[in-house]
Amino acid sequence: MVEAQHVVSTMKLVDSLEEQELLEDIIEHGKPPLPPATEGLHYLLATPFRYETLPPAGSRFRAVHDPGVFYGAERIRTAAAETGYRRWCFLQNSAGLDRLPPASFTAFSVPIIGKTVDLHISPFDRDQYLWTHPSDYLATQAFARTARLASVDAIIYQSVRDPDTHWCIAILTASAFAERKPDDAMQTWTLTLLPEEAVWQRQGSEAFAFDTRLWSAGGRR
């Protein structure tokens, strides 16, 4: 899932489509260069490999200054749990901010190939408590560095934010994508953070929610 606000945000600053295209071009030239391995990839697939992670940030399989990681999930609900958690953390860590406006996200899929390590299976499953710690990422970040040295393309692991048991994937290399662009069948979802719930809604009647008190109990990162 990726936030779907970029086009709307730049359109608010201009008076015509031509001006918006010029502004987008200026913004693009101000971004870090894309790694050579992402050449020809759709921007949704390439973007996670483009930017550095600066202190004090970091993610489950990416420490500060490590190469980029693309995170995905087995199903939309699991991706929504992980995405909702990150936005909830942003709110909790923002002094003086008690709410965020609803945000739109695009859900998309892409097939994966390459060498994969599955942390659900032996011998890795014996250290499951390390891979699923809610806030300590030292072990998973170290594992990702070792996996890169072994030319592993992706790591499959259990979602920590989805209360149901479903898996996520950390893609370490752009060569893991079997296609150069996502599947055309995309979905738009809206996330609303309430005092004790992260509510996801799709046009029509499709909706679900996560209890953010569970995220508070586990500690946040």
C-alpha positions in Angstrom: 0.0 0.0 0.0 1.2 3.5 -0.8 -0.2 6.9 0.0 -2.2 8.3 -2.9 -1.9 12.0 -2.3 1.0 13.2 -4.5 -0.9 14.2 -7.6 -3.7 16.0 -5.7 -1.1 17.8 -3.5 0.8 19.3 -6.4 -2.4 20.2 -8.3 -3.4 22.4 -5.4 -0.3 24.6 -6.0 -0.9 25.3 -9.7 -3.5 26.7 -12.1 -3.2 24.3 -15.0 -2.1 20.8 -16.0 0.9 22.2 -17.8 2.1 24.0 -14.6 1.5 20.8 -12.7 3.7 18.8 -15.1 6.4 21.4 -14.8 6.2 21.3 -11.0 6.4 17.5 -11.0 9.4 17.7 -13.2 11.2 20.1 -10.9 10.4 17.9 -7.9 11.6 14.8 -9.7 15.0 16.5 -10.5 15.4 17.3 -6.8 15.1 13.7 -5.7 18.0 11.3 -5.2 18.9 9.4 -8.3 17.4 6.0 -8.8 19.7 3.0 -8.2 20.8 1.4 -11.5 19.0 -1.9 -10.5 15.7 -0.1 -10.6 16.0 1.1 -14.2 12.8 0.5 -16.1 10.7 -0.2 -12.9 7.4 1.5 -12.3 7.9 4.2 -9.7 5.7 2.4 -7.1 8.2 -0.5 -7.2 11.4 1.6 -7.5 10.7 4.3 -4.8 11.5 2.3 -1.7 15.0 1.7 -3.1 15.5 5.4 -3.8 15.7 7.1 -0.4 18.1 6.7 2.5 16.8 6.0 6.0 18.2 8.7 8.2 18.5 8.7 12.1 16.5 8.0 14.2 14.4 6.0 11.7 14.7 2.5 10.5 12.4 -0.4 9.8 12.2 -4.1 10.6 14.6 -5.3 8.0 16.4 -2.0 7.2 18.7 -0.2 9.6 19.9 3.4 9.1 21.9 3.8 5.9 21.1 0.2 4.8 20.0 -0.3 1.2 16.3 0.1 0.4 13.6 -2.5 1.2 10.2 -2.9 -0.4 7.6 -4.2 2.1 4.6 -6.1 1.0 2.0 -8.5 2.5 0.0 -11.6 1.8 -3.4 -9.8 1.7 -4.7 -6.3 1.7 -5.9 -6.4 5.3 -2.4 -7.3 6.5 -0.8 -4.5 4.4 -3.4 -2.2 5.9 -2.4 -3.2 9.4 1.2 -2.5 8.7 0.5 0.8 7.0 -2.0 1.9 9.6 0.5 1.2 12.3 3.1 3.4 10.7 0.7 6.3 10.4 -0.5 5.7 13.9 3.1 5.9 15.1 3.6 9.2 13.3 0.6 10.6 15.1 1.9 9.3 18.5 5.3 10.7 18.0 4.2 14.2 16.8 4.1 16.5 19.8 1.1 18.8 19.8 -0.7 16.8 17.2 -3.8 14.9 18.4 -5.4 13.9 15.1 -4.6 13.4 11.4 -7.0 13.9 8.5 -8.2 10.8 6.6 -5.7 9.7 4.0 -6.1 7.7 0.8 -3.9 4.8 -0.1 -3.5 2.7 -3.2 -3.3 -1.1 -2.8 -1.5 -2.9 -5.6 0.1 -6.3 -6.3 3.1 -7.6 -8.2 4.5 -11.1 -8.6 7.8 -12.0 -7.0 10.7 -14.3 -8.1 14.2 -15.0 -6.9 15.9 -16.5 -3.8 13.6 -16.2 -0.8 14.1 -17.1 2.9 11.0 -18.0 4.9 11.2 -17.3 8.6 8.2 -19.5 9.3 10.2 -22.7 8.6 13.1 -24.5 10.2 15.7 -23.6 11.2 14.6 -19.9 11.3 11.3 -20.5 13.1 13.1 -21.3 16.4 13.9 -17.6 16.6 10.4 -16.4 15.9 10.4 -14.2 19.0 13.3 -12.2 17.5 11.6 -11.8 14.1 8.3 -10.7 15.6 9.5 -8.4 18.4 7.2 -5.3 18.4 9.9 -2.7 18.8 13.4 -4.2 18.8 14.6 -4.5 15.2 18.3 -5.3 15.8 18.0 -9.0 15.1 15.9 -8.6 11.9 18.1 -5.8 10.6 21.2 -8.0 11.2 19.5 -10.9 9.5 18.7 -8.8 6.4 22.4 -7.8 6.1 23.4 -11.4 6.3 20.7 -12.3 3.7 22.1 -9.7 1.3 25.6 -11.2 1.6 24.0 -14.6 0.7 22.3 -13.0 -2.4 18.9 -13.5 -0.9 16.2 -11.4 -2.7 13.4 -11.5 -0.2 12.4 -12.4 3.3 9.0 -13.8 4.3 8.0 -13.2 7.9 4.9 -13.0 10.1 3.1 -9.7 10.3 3.5 -8.2 13.8 0.7 -5.6 13.4 -2.1 -7.8 12.0 -3.8 -9.6 14.9 -4.5 -12.5 12.6 -1.6 -14.7 11.6 -0.6 -13.7 8.1 2.7 -13.1 6.4 4.6 -10.1 5.0 7.6 -9.9 2.7 10.7 -7.7 2.8 12.1 -7.4 -0.8 15.8 -6.7 -0.6 16.6 -6.3 -4.3 14.7 -4.9 -7.2 15.5 -8.0 -9.2 13.0 -9.9 -7.1 10.1 -8.4 -9.1 8.8 -10.7 -11.8 7.2 -7.8 -13.7 8.4 -4.2 -14.2 5.1 -2.7 -13.1 2.2 -3.5 -10.7 -0.9 -5.4 -11.8 -3.4 -3.0 -13.3 -6.1 -4.0 -10.8 -5.5 -1.4 -8.0 -7.7 -0.4 -5.1 -8.1 2.8 -3.3 -8.7 2.7 0.5 -9.2 5.5 3.0 -7.6 5.3 6.5 -9.1 7.2 9.4 -7.4 7.2 12.8 -9.9 7.3 15.7 -9.0 7.5 19.4 -8.8 3.7 19.7 -9.2 2.4 16.1 -7.6 2.5 12.7 -10.5 2.3 10.3 -10.1 1.4 6.7 -12.9 1.9 4.1 -13.3 1.3 0.4 -15.9 2.8 -1.8 -19.1 0.8 -1.2 -19.6 -1.2 2.0 -16.1 -2.8 2.4 -14.5 -1.8 5.7 -12.5 -3.1 8.6 -10.7 -1.7 11.7 -7.8 -2.4 13.9 -7.7 -1.8 17.7 -4.8 0.6 18.2 -4.7 -0.3 21.9 -3.0 -3.6 20.8 -0.3 -1.5 19.1 0.2 0.6 22.3 0.5 -2.5 24.4 3.3 -3.9 22.3 5.4 -0.7 22.3 6.1 1.3 19.1 9.0 1.9 16.9 
